[in-house]
Amino acid sequence: MAKSQRKTIDKVFVMLGVVTTGVFIAIGSLAWWGYHFATNEVKTELSSQKIYFPSKGSPALDPAEFPGLQQYAGQLVDNGPKAKAYANEFINVHLQKVAGGLTYSEVSTKAMADPTNTTLQTQKAVLFQGETLRGLLLGDGYAYWTFGMLAKTAAIAAFIGAGIMAVLVWLGLIRLARTK
């Protein structure tokens, strides 16, 4: 292969490297924005609800019943992991006690069959409210937070890819400068 052909090929690869670096930077920037948007929205919305874990030593946070929640004692539910813990390890534990472990759907079916049974009607209302809050915390809190964290990982990977490509472009430019 002639030197001029090799130099042309090197120029093409350097230009492709510059474009690829730019694409990685753009993807990384968008993903980083997505990470900040998702996690800030979750933090803002959860914080505005003012949901707190019971304080340490409170009977409502018995270490025997809630061992996984002791690390959050007294804290505001303001991020995905806290929302998941509150939903699964606090609300769900209480919901299991409402109607012997039956779900809203199961109790609702029984309540429709016996509309004068005030116990079933109360259980239905409590389970509906609890399962709704639990679902919102898991869906709007934990799930969106997780998407944000995935976007952060994608952003970091894209920035690393951009850095690697920038080094390769730099090496290509050195090669081009040496082959005059």
Stockholm file with secondary structure:
# STOCKHOLM 1.0

chainA/1-180         MAKSQRKTIDKVFVMLGVVTTGVFIAIGSLAWWGYHFATNEVKTELSSQKIYFPSKGSPALDPAEFPGLQQYAGQLVDNGPKAKAYANEFINVHLQKVAGGLTYSEVSTKAMADPTNTTLQTQKAVLFQGETLRGLLLGDGYAYWTFGMLAKTAAIAAFIGAGIMAVLVWLGLIRLARTK
#=GR chainA/1-180 SS CCHHHHHHHHHHHHHHHHHHHHHHHHHHHHHHHHHHHHHHHHHHHHHHHTCBCCCTTCGGGCTTTCGGGGGGTTCBCCSHHHHHHIIIIIIHHHHHHHTTTCCHHHHHHHHHHCTTCHHHHHHHHHHHHHHHHHHHIIIIIIIHHHHHHHHHHHHHHHHHHHHHHHHHHHHHHHHHHHCC
#=GC SS_cons         CCHHHHHHHHHHHHHHHHHHHHHHHHHHHHHHHHHHHHHHHHHHHHHHHTCBCCCTTCGGGCTTTCGGGGGGTTCBCCSHHHHHHIIIIIIHHHHHHHTTTCCHHHHHHHHHHCTTCHHHHHHHHHHHHHHHHHHHIIIIIIIHHHHHHHHHHHHHHHHHHHHHHHHHHHHHHHHHHHCC
//
